[in-house]
Structure formats: structure tokens, C-alpha cells
């Protein structure tokens, strides 16, 4: 009876370790795929020419004039620079009064 209990315990342990290993394998594959996608080249600035057809997932886009699109990081940097300049200008005006 004791040998049978040990055999069941070993079988349960083996089954559990196989399930955990397969879950970890699938999780690491998904993480690797996500990491590979995040390493794609993404320019910080896109310059679109007037009347040049652009294919998007939602359909075709035709800029009405030359356009510049900034990435999120680039936009936040420009926004922070503007806020810093506005604060410096306000401080300088207050100092001159």
C-alpha cells in the first residue's frame, strides 16, 4: 500500500512539474514576442508630404499640406521644453517688476 502511495505521489509531482514547465515555456515565448515587437525601429518624427497617399490600417490618408508627426516621447519632450520656457519667461517678468 505504501509503495502505491509513493508511486501516486511521484506521478502527481511529475504531472505538476510538466504542467508548470509548459506554462513557463508559453509565458516566456509571449514575453519574447512582446520584446521583439518593442524593438522595432520607430522614428521620432514622421514627415508627410502634401497629397502623397498614405496607407493605414483604417484606410487611405492624404495629407492636405506638408505635415510633421511626432512620436509620443518626442512630443512629451517638446511639451516639457515649452513648459520650461514659459516658466522661465514668467519668472523673468516677475523679476523685472
C-alpha positions in Angstrom: 0.0 0.0 0.0 2.8 2.4 0.9 4.6 1.7 -2.4 1.4 2.6 -4.3 1.0 5.9 -2.4 4.6 6.8 -3.2 4.0 5.9 -6.9 0.9 8.1 -7.0 2.8 11.0 -5.3 5.6 10.7 -7.8 3.2 10.6 -10.7 1.3 13.7 -9.3 4.6 15.5 -8.8 5.8 14.7 -12.4 2.5 15.8 -13.8 2.5 19.0 -11.9 6.1 19.8 -12.9 5.3 19.1 -16.5 2.3 21.5 -16.4 4.3 24.2 -14.7 7.1 23.8 -17.2 4.8 24.1 -20.2 3.1 27.2 -18.7 6.5 28.8 -18.2 7.6 28.0 -21.7 4.4 29.6 -23.2 4.8 32.7 -21.0 8.5 33.2 -22.0 7.6 32.8 -25.6 4.9 35.5 -25.3 7.3 37.8 -23.5 10.0 37.3 -26.1 7.5 38.1 -28.8 6.4 41.3 -27.0 10.1 42.3 -26.5 10.8 41.7 -30.2 7.9 44.0 -31.2 9.1 46.7 -28.9 12.5 46.7 -30.5 11.1 47.7 -33.9 12.5 50.9 -35.4 10.2 53.8 -34.7 11.3 57.2 -35.9 10.7 60.1 -33.5 9.4 62.3 -36.4 7.4 61.4 -39.5 7.3 64.0 -42.3 4.3 63.6 -44.6 4.3 65.3 -48.0 1.2 67.1 -49.2 -1.1 65.0 -51.4 1.1 61.8 -51.0 -1.1 58.8 -50.4 -0.5 57.0 -47.1 -1.9 53.6 -46.4 -3.1 53.0 -42.8 -4.9 50.1 -41.1 -8.1 52.2 -41.2 -7.8 53.2 -44.9 -6.0 55.7 -47.1 -4.9 59.1 -45.8 -3.9 62.0 -48.0 -2.3 65.0 -46.2 -3.8 68.3 -47.3 -0.4 70.1 -46.6 3.0 69.0 -45.5 2.7 67.6 -42.0 5.1 66.6 -39.2 4.0 63.9 -36.7 6.0 63.4 -33.5 6.2 60.2 -31.5 4.8 60.2 -28.0 8.3 60.5 -26.5 9.3 63.3 -28.8 6.0 65.2 -28.2 6.4 64.9 -24.4 10.0 66.3 -24.7 8.8 69.2 -26.8 5.9 69.9 -24.5 8.2 69.9 -21.4 10.6 72.3 -23.2 7.7 74.7 -23.9 6.6 74.5 -20.2 10.1 75.2 -19.0 10.4 78.2 -21.4 7.1 79.6 -20.2 8.0 79.2 -16.6 11.4 80.9 -17.2 9.6 83.8 -19.0 7.1 84.2 -16.2 10.0 84.2 -13.6 11.9 86.8 -15.7 8.9 89.0 -16.0 8.2 88.8 -12.2 11.9 89.6 -11.5 11.8 92.7 -13.7 8.8 94.2 -11.9 
